[in-house]
Amino acid sequence: MLKDKKVIIIGDRDGIPAPAIEECVKTVGAEVVFAATECFV
Amino acid sequence: MDLENQKRVLDLSEKYGKENIAVILGTSEAESAGLTAETVTAGDPTYAGPLAGVSLGLRVYHMFELKDQVDANVYDEQCGMMEMVLDVDAINNEVKSIRDQYCQFKD
């Protein structure tokens, strides 16, 4: 599903922040091309 | 979704090709997950940002949906706590619903 994909991460300060998602995504061989943590409140 | 981030999503989609992109969300509520998913598929529902009227149709998932795809130990370490306190089913159902309606790539 994610292998060889260019991944854009939109994290959430009150949910899962971008760096946490990035750590997970790196385990499946996807390339993170942009990562940001938003505040949705 | 932040207007600057909308611009980045648009630029990266043009640079790498929509078919090669996956957007992964970490939103804490179903509503915000749905709005963000809609923004990167059907276009900005608030008509405020660069993705207003732009239907990218990107693959979009919430991190919770990818639990079985990634390393279990890393997932537990990074996401385990939030998985316990957030409404995972509601979030996942909302993002899947938007993906089923608007994603251009059915794989």
Backbone of each chain as nested JSON, in Angstrom:
{
  "chains": [
    {"id": "A", "residues": [
      {"number": 1, "name": "MET", "atoms": {"N": [0.821, -1.204, 0.0], "CA": [0.0, 0.0, 0.0], "C": [0.868, 1.273, 0.0]}},
      {"number": 2, "name": "LEU", "atoms": {"N": [1.942, 1.24, 0.813], "CA": [2.79, 2.431, 0.911], "C": [4.154, 2.265, 0.266]}},
      {"number": 3, "name": "LYS", "atoms": {"N": [4.512, 1.049, -0.036], "CA": [5.858, 0.794, -0.538], "C": [6.118, 1.6, -1.819]}},
      {"number": 4, "name": "ASP", "atoms": {"N": [7.256, 2.257, -1.876], "CA": [7.679, 3.061, -3.024], "C": [6.824, 4.304, -3.267]}},
      {"number": 5, "name": "LYS", "atoms": {"N": [5.955, 4.627, -2.331], "CA": [5.145, 5.838, -2.473], "C": [5.888, 7.052, -1.892]}},
      {"number": 6, "name": "LYS", "atoms": {"N": [5.544, 8.214, -2.429], "CA": [5.988, 9.479, -1.853], "C": [4.924, 9.872, -0.83]}},
      {"number": 7, "name": "VAL", "atoms": {"N": [5.319, 9.984, 0.41], "CA": [4.335, 10.165, 1.472], "C": [4.315, 11.601, 1.992]}},
      {"number": 8, "name": "ILE", "atoms": {"N": [3.095, 12.139, 2.099], "CA": [2.866, 13.449, 2.702], "C": [2.189, 13.2, 4.046]}},
      {"number": 9, "name": "ILE", "atoms": {"N": [2.775, 13.722, 5.112], "CA": [2.241, 13.494, 6.453], "C": [1.629, 14.774, 7.003]}},
      {"number": 10, "name": "ILE", "atoms": {"N": [0.36, 14.672, 7.403], "CA": [-0.299, 15.792, 8.082], "C": [-0.643, 15.304, 9.492]}},
      {"number": 11, "name": "GLY", "atoms": {"N": [0.252, 15.568, 10.412], "CA": [0.051, 15.139, 11.791], "C": [-0.834, 16.109, 12.551]}},
      {"number": 12, "name": "ASP", "atoms": {"N": [-1.138, 15.746, 13.786], "CA": [-2.016, 16.576, 14.624], "C": [-1.398, 16.668, 16.009]}},
      {"number": 13, "name": "ARG", "atoms": {"N": [-1.267, 17.884, 16.486], "CA": [-0.676, 18.093, 17.801], "C": [-1.445, 17.342, 18.891]}},
      {"number": 14, "name": "ASP", "atoms": {"N": [-2.773, 17.243, 18.727], "CA": [-3.598, 16.564, 19.73], "C": [-3.886, 15.105, 19.363]}},
      {"number": 15, "name": "GLY", "atoms": {"N": [-3.358, 14.677, 18.245], "CA": [-3.535, 13.282, 17.83], "C": [-2.173, 12.63, 17.705]}},
      {"number": 16, "name": "ILE", "atoms": {"N": [-1.843, 12.212, 16.494], "CA": [-0.512, 11.654, 16.258], "C": [0.33, 12.703, 15.522]}},
      {"number": 17, "name": "PRO", "atoms": {"N": [1.379, 13.201, 16.142], "CA": [2.216, 14.222, 15.486], "C": [3.026, 13.627, 14.33]}},
      {"number": 18, "name": "ALA", "atoms": {"N": [3.43, 14.498, 13.417], "CA": [4.124, 14.056, 12.205], "C": [5.361, 13.189, 12.481]}},
      {"number": 19, "name": "PRO", "atoms": {"N": [6.216, 13.541, 13.451], "CA": [7.422, 12.704, 13.647], "C": [7.095, 11.256, 14.022]}},
      {"number": 20, "name": "ALA", "atoms": {"N": [6.001, 11.046, 14.753], "CA": [5.609, 9.679, 15.128], "C": [5.168, 8.895, 13.895]}},
      {"number": 21, "name": "ILE", "atoms": {"N": [4.395, 9.56, 13.02], "CA": [3.953, 8.906, 11.781], "C": [5.164, 8.595, 10.901]}},
      {"number": 22, "name": "GLU", "atoms": {"N": [6.1, 9.538, 10.871], "CA": [7.3, 9.367, 10.05], "C": [8.082, 8.122, 10.477]}},
      {"number": 23, "name": "GLU", "atoms": {"N": [8.212, 7.919, 11.762], "CA": [8.926, 6.734, 12.263], "C": [8.247, 5.455, 11.774]}},
      {"number": 24, "name": "CYS", "atoms": {"N": [6.918, 5.439, 11.804], "CA": [6.167, 4.257, 11.363], "C": [6.321, 4.026, 9.857]}},
      {"number": 25, "name": "VAL", "atoms": {"N": [6.186, 5.108, 9.084], "CA": [6.215, 5.009, 7.623], "C": [7.582, 4.521, 7.125]}},
      {"number": 26, "name": "LYS", "atoms": {"N": [8.624, 4.935, 7.848], "CA": [9.979, 4.548, 7.418], "C": [10.191, 3.037, 7.476]}},
      {"number": 27, "name": "THR", "atoms": {"N": [9.367, 2.326, 8.26], "CA": [9.548, 0.87, 8.394], "C": [9.027, 0.095, 7.189]}},
      {"number": 28, "name": "VAL", "atoms": {"N": [8.311, 0.768, 6.266], "CA": [7.764, 0.048, 5.107], "C": [8.376, 0.492, 3.778]}},
      {"number": 29, "name": "GLY", "atoms": {"N": [9.426, 1.272, 3.83], "CA": [10.127, 1.628, 2.601], "C": [9.475, 2.724, 1.788]}},
      {"number": 30, "name": "ALA", "atoms": {"N": [8.679, 3.565, 2.443], "CA": [8.102, 4.71, 1.739], "C": [8.998, 5.929, 1.978]}},
      {"number": 31, "name": "GLU", "atoms": {"N": [8.943, 6.862, 1.021], "CA": [9.761, 8.068, 1.137], "C": [8.903, 9.242, 1.606]}},
      {"number": 32, "name": "VAL", "atoms": {"N": [9.255, 9.828, 2.728], "CA": [8.509, 10.984, 3.236], "C": [9.002, 12.241, 2.516]}},
      {"number": 33, "name": "VAL", "atoms": {"N": [8.115, 12.895, 1.773], "CA": [8.511, 14.09, 1.024], "C": [8.061, 15.38, 1.711]}},
      {"number": 34, "name": "PHE", "atoms": {"N": [7.124, 15.255, 2.654], "CA": [6.691, 16.432, 3.412], "C": [6.009, 15.966, 4.69]}},
      {"number": 35, "name": "ALA", "atoms": {"N": [6.329, 16.62, 5.79], "CA": [5.697, 16.269, 7.063], "C": [5.425, 17.543, 7.851]}},
      {"number": 36, "name": "ALA", "atoms": {"N": [4.182, 17.695, 8.312], "CA": [3.811, 18.862, 9.11], "C": [2.861, 18.425, 10.213]}},
      {"number": 37, "name": "THR", "atoms": {"N": [2.952, 19.104, 11.34], "CA": [2.016, 18.839, 12.429], "C": [1.117, 20.052, 12.58]}},
      {"number": 38, "name": "GLU", "atoms": {"N": [-0.186, 19.836, 12.378], "CA": [-1.13, 20.942, 12.479], "C": [-1.794, 20.955, 13.847]}},
      {"number": 39, "name": "CYS", "atoms": {"N": [-2.408, 22.08, 14.152], "CA": [-3.25, 22.184, 15.34], "C": [-4.663, 22.427, 14.837]}},
      {"number": 40, "name": "PHE", "atoms": {"N": [-5.548, 21.447, 15.027], "CA": [-6.882, 21.53, 14.433], "C": [-7.897, 22.229, 15.331]}},
      {"number": 41, "name": "VAL", "atoms": {"N": [-7.47, 22.625, 16.548], "CA": [-8.433, 23.25, 17.469], "C": [-8.679, 24.7, 17.059]}}
    ]},
    {"id": "B", "residues": [
      {"number": 1, "name": "MET", "atoms": {"N": [-7.69, 22.387, 6.833], "CA": [-6.267, 22.14, 6.602], "C": [-5.556, 23.467, 6.343]}},
      {"number": 2, "name": "ASP", "atoms": {"N": [-4.417, 23.624, 6.992], "CA": [-3.58, 24.808, 6.88], "C": [-3.372, 25.201, 5.4]}},
      {"number": 3, "name": "LEU", "atoms": {"N": [-3.514, 26.48, 5.097], "CA": [-3.436, 26.91, 3.7], "C": [-2.056, 26.676, 3.091]}},
      {"number": 4, "name": "GLU", "atoms": {"N": [-1.022, 26.888, 3.885], "CA": [0.336, 26.647, 3.375], "C": [0.547, 25.165, 3.074]}},
      {"number": 5, "name": "ASN", "atoms": {"N": [-0.019, 24.31, 3.917], "CA": [0.114, 22.876, 3.675], "C": [-0.669, 22.448, 2.437]}},
      {"number": 6, "name": "GLN", "atoms": {"N": [-1.787, 23.101, 2.183], "CA": [-2.53, 22.817, 0.951], "C": [-1.657, 23.104, -0.272]}},
      {"number": 7, "name": "LYS", "atoms": {"N": [-0.937, 24.218, -0.203], "CA": [-0.056, 24.587, -1.322], "C": [1.043, 23.54, -1.504]}},
      {"number": 8, "name": "ARG", "atoms": {"N": [1.594, 23.067, -0.387], "CA": [2.644, 22.056, -0.478], "C": [2.114, 20.765, -1.101]}},
      {"number": 9, "name": "VAL", "atoms": {"N": [0.906, 20.365, -0.689], "CA": [0.301, 19.145, -1.236], "C": [0.094, 19.292, -2.747]}},
      {"number": 10, "name": "LEU", "atoms": {"N": [-0.391, 20.459, -3.151], "CA": [-0.617, 20.718, -4.573], "C": [0.704, 20.67, -5.352]}},
      {"number": 11, "name": "ASP", "atoms": {"N": [1.721, 21.338, -4.835], "CA": [3.026, 21.375, -5.514], "C": [3.651, 19.979, -5.612]}},
      {"number": 12, "name": "LEU", "atoms": {"N": [3.574, 19.224, -4.522], "CA": [4.185, 17.885, -4.518], "C": [3.432, 16.927, -5.44]}},
      {"number": 13, "name": "SER", "atoms": {"N": [2.129, 17.111, -5.552], "CA": [1.341, 16.264, -6.458], "C": [1.747, 16.506, -7.904]}},
      {"number": 14, "name": "GLU", "atoms": {"N": [2.028, 17.765, -8.22], "CA": [2.456, 18.098, -9.573], "C": [3.881, 17.61, -9.82]}},
      {"number": 15, "name": "LYS", "atoms": {"N": [4.717, 17.686, -8.789], "CA": [6.12, 17.295, -8.938], "C": [6.285, 15.787, -9.113]}},
      {"number": 16, "name": "TYR", "atoms": {"N": [5.6, 15.007, -8.281], "CA": [5.811, 13.553, -8.281], "C": [4.732, 12.77, -9.029]}},
      {"number": 17, "name": "GLY", "atoms": {"N": [3.605, 13.419, -9.321], "CA": [2.485, 12.718, -9.946], "C": [1.533, 12.202, -8.878]}},
      {"number": 18, "name": "LYS", "atoms": {"N": [0.24, 12.451, -9.087], "CA": [-0.756, 12.095, -8.077], "C": [-0.747, 10.612, -7.759]}},
      {"number": 19, "name": "GLU", "atoms": {"N": [-0.465, 9.788, -8.777], "CA": [-0.522, 8.334, -8.588], "C": [0.587, 7.827, -7.656]}},
      {"number": 20, "name": "ASN", "atoms": {"N": [1.626, 8.642, -7.449], "CA": [2.76, 8.206, -6.625], "C": [2.697, 8.714, -5.186]}},
      {"number": 21, "name": "ILE", "atoms": {"N": [1.653, 9.474, -4.876], "CA": [1.546, 10.129, -3.568], "C": [0.57, 9.395, -2.646]}},
      {"number": 22, "name": "ALA", "atoms": {"N": [0.916, 9.334, -1.374], "CA": [-0.045, 8.904, -0.352], "C": [0.003, 9.928, 0.783]}},
      {"number": 23, "name": "VAL", "atoms": {"N": [-1.175, 10.345, 1.244], "CA": [-1.256, 11.292, 2.348], "C": [-1.659, 10.52, 3.602]}},
      {"number": 24, "name": "ILE", "atoms": {"N": [-0.916, 10.728, 4.673], "CA": [-1.217, 10.038, 5.925], "C": [-1.537, 11.061, 7.003]}},
      {"number": 25, "name": "LEU", "atoms": {"N": [-2.674, 10.851, 7.652], "CA": [-3.17, 11.802, 8.644], "C": [-2.959, 11.29, 10.061]}},
      {"number": 26, "name": "GLY", "atoms": {"N": [-2.825, 12.259, 10.981], "CA": [-2.716, 11.897, 12.393], "C": [-3.789, 12.578, 13.224]}},
      {"number": 27, "name": "THR", "atoms": {"N": [-4.857, 13.013, 12.565], "CA": [-5.899, 13.802, 13.225], "C": [-6.528, 13.079, 14.419]}},
      {"number": 28, "name": "SER", "atoms": {"N": [-6.979, 13.879, 15.401], "CA": [-7.466, 13.302, 16.654], "C": [-8.969, 13.067, 16.668]}},
      {"number": 29, "name": "GLU", "atoms": {"N": [-9.686, 13.615, 15.691], "CA": [-11.145, 13.462, 15.668], "C": [-11.612, 13.08, 14.264]}},
      {"number": 30, "name": "ALA", "atoms": {"N": [-12.749, 12.393, 14.231], "CA": [-13.292, 11.954, 12.942], "C": [-13.62, 13.14, 12.041]}},
      {"number": 31, "name": "GLU", "atoms": {"N": [-14.152, 14.198, 12.625], "CA": [-14.565, 15.346, 11.821], "C": [-13.374, 15.997, 11.115]}},
      {"number": 32, "name": "SER", "atoms": {"N": [-12.306, 16.251, 11.881], "CA": [-11.135, 16.881, 11.267], "C": [-10.455, 15.919, 10.29]}},
      {"number": 33, "name": "ALA", "atoms": {"N": [-10.516, 14.622, 10.59], "CA": [-9.943, 13.628, 9.669], "C": [-10.692, 13.668, 8.34]}},
      {"number": 34, "name": "GLY", "atoms": {"N": [-12.02, 13.75, 8.437], "CA": [-12.85, 13.775, 7.229], "C": [-12.615, 15.026, 6.402]}},
      {"number": 35, "name": "LEU", "atoms": {"N": [-12.522, 16.173, 7.082], "CA": [-12.312, 17.437, 6.363], "C": [-10.951, 17.449, 5.66]}},
      {"number": 36, "name": "THR", "atoms": {"N": [-9.929, 16.94, 6.353], "CA": [-8.593, 16.923, 5.746], "C": [-8.546, 15.93, 4.588]}},
      {"number": 37, "name": "ALA", "atoms": {"N": [-9.157, 14.779, 4.789], "CA": [-9.195, 13.773, 3.712], "C": [-9.934, 14.329, 2.497]}},
      {"number": 38, "name": "GLU", "atoms": {"N": [-11.025, 15.041, 2.755], "CA": [-11.793, 15.627, 1.652], "C": [-10.968, 16.67, 0.902]}},
      {"number": 39, "name": "THR", "atoms": {"N": [-10.182, 17.433, 1.653], "CA": [-9.373, 18.487, 1.04], "C": [-8.379, 17.922, 0.024]}},
      {"number": 40, "name": "VAL", "atoms": {"N": [-7.778, 16.775, 0.321], "CA": [-6.759, 16.218, -0.586], "C": [-7.348, 15.26, -1.625]}},
      {"number": 41, "name": "THR", "atoms": {"N": [-8.67, 15.088, -1.609], "CA": [-9.308, 14.245, -2.622], "C": [-10.263, 15.065, -3.486]}},
      {"number": 42, "name": "ALA", "atoms": {"N": [-11.338, 15.571, -2.854], "CA": [-12.357, 16.312, -3.605], "C": [-12.003, 17.786, -3.772]}},
      {"number": 43, "name": "GLY", "atoms": {"N": [-11.202, 18.318, -2.839], "CA": [-10.877, 19.744, -2.855], "C": [-11.263, 20.364, -1.521]}},
      {"number": 44, "name": "ASP", "atoms": {"N": [-10.765, 21.554, -1.252], "CA": [-10.992, 22.23, 0.02], "C": [-12.478, 22.555, 0.207]}},
      {"number": 45, "name": "PRO", "atoms": {"N": [-13.157, 21.905, 1.174], "CA": [-14.596, 22.135, 1.354], "C": [-14.911, 23.531, 1.878]}},
      {"number": 46, "name": "THR", "atoms": {"N": [-13.908, 24.233, 2.416], "CA": [-14.141, 25.597, 2.916], "C": [-13.883, 26.648, 1.831]}},
      {"number": 47, "name": "TYR", "atoms": {"N": [-13.397, 26.214, 0.68], "CA": [-13.082, 27.116, -0.439], "C": [-12.165, 28.266, -0.034]}},
      {"number": 48, "name": "ALA", "atoms": {"N": [-11.244, 28.009, 0.902], "CA": [-10.365, 29.072, 1.393], "C": [-8.948, 28.951, 0.851]}},
      {"number": 49, "name": "GLY", "atoms": {"N": [-8.532, 27.757, 0.507], "CA": [-7.125, 27.537, 0.184], "C": [-6.862, 27.186, -1.27]}},
      {"number": 50, "name": "PRO", "atoms": {"N": [-5.595, 26.916, -1.573], "CA": [-5.185, 26.588, -2.945], "C": [-5.861, 25.34, -3.512]}},
      {"number": 51, "name": "LEU", "atoms": {"N": [-6.413, 24.483, -2.645], "CA": [-7.06, 23.27, -3.152], "C": [-8.572, 23.446, -3.343]}},
      {"number": 52, "name": "ALA", "atoms": {"N": [-9.066, 24.664, -3.174], "CA": [-10.483, 24.926, -3.453], "C": [-10.769, 24.621, -4.919]}},
      {"number": 53, "name": "GLY", "atoms": {"N": [-11.716, 23.749, -5.167], "CA": [-12.086, 23.407, -6.537], "C": [-11.083, 22.532, -7.254]}},
      {"number": 54, "name": "VAL", "atoms": {"N": [-10.081, 22.032, -6.531], "CA": [-9.055, 21.176, -7.132], "C": [-9.233, 19.751, -6.593]}},
      {"number": 55, "name": "SER", "atoms": {"N": [-9.674, 18.846, -7.444], "CA": [-9.922, 17.462, -7.01], "C": [-8.709, 16.6, -7.318]}},
      {"number": 56, "name": "LEU", "atoms": {"N": [-7.794, 16.53, -6.343], "CA": [-6.569, 15.756, -6.566], "C": [-6.836, 14.248, -6.54]}},
      {"number": 57, "name": "GLY", "atoms": {"N": [-7.812, 13.82, -5.756], "CA": [-8.142, 12.391, -5.684], "C": [-7.025, 11.533, -5.123]}},
      {"number": 58, "name": "LEU", "atoms": {"N": [-6.217, 12.092, -4.243], "CA": [-5.049, 11.369, -3.726], "C": [-5.454, 10.212, -2.819]}},
      {"number": 59, "name": "ARG", "atoms": {"N": [-4.569, 9.228, -2.726], "CA": [-4.747, 8.188, -1.707], "C": [-4.566, 8.851, -0.35]}},
      {"number": 60, "name": "VAL", "atoms": {"N": [-5.496, 8.638, 0.549], "CA": [-5.385, 9.232, 1.882], "C": [-5.791, 8.201, 2.928]}},
      {"number": 61, "name": "TYR", "atoms": {"N": [-4.978, 8.097, 3.956], "CA": [-5.233, 7.14, 5.039], "C": [-4.964, 7.825, 6.368]}},
      {"number": 62, "name": "HIS", "atoms": {"N": [-5.667, 7.348, 7.406], "CA": [-5.268, 7.744, 8.752], "C": [-4.222, 6.754, 9.235]}},
      {"number": 63, "name": "MET", "atoms": {"N": [-3.315, 7.231, 10.068], "CA": [-2.253, 6.356, 10.581], "C": [-2.831, 5.094, 11.226]}},
      {"number": 64, "name": "PHE", "atoms": {"N": [-3.976, 5.222, 11.88], "CA": [-4.577, 4.059, 12.538], "C": [-4.934, 2.955, 11.538]}},
      {"number": 65, "name": "GLU", "atoms": {"N": [-5.289, 3.333, 10.313], "CA": [-5.654, 2.336, 9.291], "C": [-4.446, 1.527, 8.838]}},
      {"number": 66, "name": "LEU", "atoms": {"N": [-3.259, 2.047, 9.095], "CA": [-2.038, 1.424, 8.576], "C": [-1.33, 0.574, 9.628]}},
      {"number": 67, "name": "LYS", "atoms": {"N": [-2.021, 0.336, 10.733], "CA": [-1.41, -0.396, 11.849], "C": [-0.785, -1.722, 11.389]}},
      {"number": 68, "name": "ASP", "atoms": {"N": [-1.505, -2.449, 10.545], "CA": [-1.02, -3.769, 10.124], "C": [0.042, -3.7, 9.025]}},
      {"number": 69, "name": "GLN", "atoms": {"N": [0.271, -2.495, 8.501], "CA": [1.239, -2.345, 7.406], "C": [2.654, -2.053, 7.912]}},
      {"number": 70, "name": "VAL", "atoms": {"N": [2.716, -1.435, 9.084], "CA": [4.023, -0.965, 9.575], "C": [4.553, -1.874, 10.69]}},
      {"number": 71, "name": "ASP", "atoms": {"N": [5.793, -1.657, 11.062], "CA": [6.417, -2.45, 12.118], "C": [5.623, -2.311, 13.432]}},
      {"number": 72, "name": "ALA", "atoms": {"N": [5.249, -3.456, 14.0], "CA": [4.366, -3.461, 15.171], "C": [4.995, -2.777, 16.378]}},
      {"number": 73, "name": "ASN", "atoms": {"N": [6.272, -3.003, 16.588], "CA": [6.931, -2.399, 17.745], "C": [6.996, -0.884, 17.626]}},
      {"number": 74, "name": "VAL", "atoms": {"N": [7.339, -0.41, 16.428], "CA": [7.42, 1.036, 16.205], "C": [6.031, 1.661, 16.343]}},
      {"number": 75, "name": "TYR", "atoms": {"N": [5.008, 0.971, 15.801], "CA": [3.643, 1.485, 15.904], "C": [3.219, 1.618, 17.366]}},
      {"number": 76, "name": "ASP", "atoms": {"N": [3.455, 0.571, 18.13], "CA": [3.063, 0.606, 19.546], "C": [3.758, 1.746, 20.284]}},
      {"number": 77, "name": "GLU", "atoms": {"N": [5.026, 1.926, 19.964], "CA": [5.819, 2.955, 20.623], "C": [5.323, 4.358, 20.262]}},
      {"number": 78, "name": "GLN", "atoms": {"N": [5.01, 4.552, 18.973], "CA": [4.686, 5.896, 18.471], "C": [3.197, 6.224, 18.546]}},
      {"number": 79, "name": "CYS", "atoms": {"N": [2.336, 5.216, 18.399], "CA": [0.898, 5.471, 18.26], "C": [0.044, 4.755, 19.301]}},
      {"number": 80, "name": "GLY", "atoms": {"N": [0.635, 3.855, 20.052], "CA": [-0.131, 3.02, 20.975], "C": [-0.945, 3.814, 21.983]}},
      {"number": 81, "name": "MET", "atoms": {"N": [-0.345, 4.841, 22.536], "CA": [-1.038, 5.638, 23.542], "C": [-2.27, 6.335, 22.952]}},
      {"number": 82, "name": "MET", "atoms": {"N": [-2.103, 6.968, 21.797], "CA": [-3.225, 7.695, 21.202], "C": [-4.303, 6.734, 20.72]}},
      {"number": 83, "name": "GLU", "atoms": {"N": [-3.901, 5.537, 20.337], "CA": [-4.882, 4.537, 19.9], "C": [-5.836, 4.196, 21.045]}},
      {"number": 84, "name": "MET", "atoms": {"N": [-5.32, 4.256, 22.261], "CA": [-6.146, 3.909, 23.427], "C": [-7.137, 5.01, 23.788]}},
      {"number": 85, "name": "VAL", "atoms": {"N": [-6.806, 6.27, 23.49], "CA": [-7.656, 7.368, 23.952], "C": [-8.548, 7.983, 22.855]}},
      {"number": 86, "name": "LEU", "atoms": {"N": [-8.247, 7.723, 21.613], "CA": [-9.05, 8.31, 20.53], "C": [-10.055, 7.293, 19.991]}},
      {"number": 87, "name": "ASP", "atoms": {"N": [-11.074, 7.794, 19.29], "CA": [-12.112, 6.93, 18.736], "C": [-11.645, 6.402, 17.372]}},
      {"number": 88, "name": "VAL", "atoms": {"N": [-10.878, 5.335, 17.428], "CA": [-10.226, 4.804, 16.227], "C": [-11.248, 4.394, 15.162]}},
      {"number": 89, "name": "ASP", "atoms": {"N": [-12.305, 3.713, 15.562], "CA": [-13.286, 3.233, 14.572], "C": [-13.961, 4.397, 13.842]}},
      {"number": 90, "name": "ALA", "atoms": {"N": [-14.334, 5.424, 14.597], "CA": [-15.006, 6.577, 13.976], "C": [-14.075, 7.29, 12.999]}},
      {"number": 91, "name": "ILE", "atoms": {"N": [-12.817, 7.457, 13.41], "CA": [-11.832, 8.124, 12.547], "C": [-11.603, 7.304, 11.283]}},
      {"number": 92, "name": "ASN", "atoms": {"N": [-11.362, 6.01, 11.452], "CA": [-11.082, 5.151, 10.3], "C": [-12.268, 5.089, 9.337]}},
      {"number": 93, "name": "ASN", "atoms": {"N": [-13.474, 4.988, 9.898], "CA": [-14.666, 4.918, 9.044], "C": [-14.844, 6.2, 8.244]}},
      {"number": 94, "name": "GLU", "atoms": {"N": [-14.566, 7.334, 8.875], "CA": [-14.73, 8.618, 8.194], "C": [-13.745, 8.751, 7.032]}},
      {"number": 95, "name": "VAL", "atoms": {"N": [-12.481, 8.416, 7.302], "CA": [-11.467, 8.548, 6.243], "C": [-11.748, 7.557, 5.107]}},
      {"number": 96, "name": "LYS", "atoms": {"N": [-12.15, 6.346, 5.46], "CA": [-12.46, 5.342, 4.421], "C": [-13.645, 5.797, 3.568]}},
      {"number": 97, "name": "SER", "atoms": {"N": [-14.625, 6.398, 4.223], "CA": [-15.801, 6.879, 3.501], "C": [-15.423, 7.936, 2.462]}},
      {"number": 98, "name": "ILE", "atoms": {"N": [-14.573, 8.867, 2.871], "CA": [-14.115, 9.911, 1.944], "C": [-13.276, 9.296, 0.828]}},
      {"number": 99, "name": "ARG", "atoms": {"N": [-12.397, 8.372, 1.2], "CA": [-11.542, 7.722, 0.195], "C": [-12.39, 6.967, -0.833]}},
      {"number": 100, "name": "ASP", "atoms": {"N": [-13.391, 6.247, -0.36], "CA": [-14.251, 5.479, -1.262], "C": [-15.0, 6.39, -2.228]}},
      {"number": 101, "name": "GLN", "atoms": {"N": [-15.341, 7.587, -1.761], "CA": [-16.101, 8.513, -2.607], "C": [-15.225, 9.258, -3.607]}},
      {"number": 102, "name": "TYR", "atoms": {"N": [-14.033, 9.684, -3.151], "CA": [-13.292, 10.66, -3.954], "C": [-11.898, 10.248, -4.428]}},
      {"number": 103, "name": "CYS", "atoms": {"N": [-11.334, 9.173, -3.879], "CA": [-9.982, 8.786, -4.298], "C": [-10.019, 8.269, -5.737]}},
      {"number": 104, "name": "GLN", "atoms": {"N": [-9.057, 8.709, -6.536], "CA": [-9.008, 8.299, -7.945], "C": [-8.345, 6.949, -8.13]}},
      {"number": 105, "name": "PHE", "atoms": {"N": [-7.702, 6.452, -7.087], "CA": [-6.906, 5.235, -7.233], "C": [-7.494, 4.129, -6.368]}},
      {"number": 106, "name": "LYS", "atoms": {"N": [-8.014, 3.099, -6.985], "CA": [-8.693, 2.032, -6.245], "C": [-7.777, 0.819, -6.137]}},
      {"number": 107, "name": "ASP", "atoms": {"N": [-6.793, 0.892, -5.221], "CA": [-5.941, -0.283, -5.026], "C": [-5.679, -0.515, -3.548]}}
    ]}
  ]
}
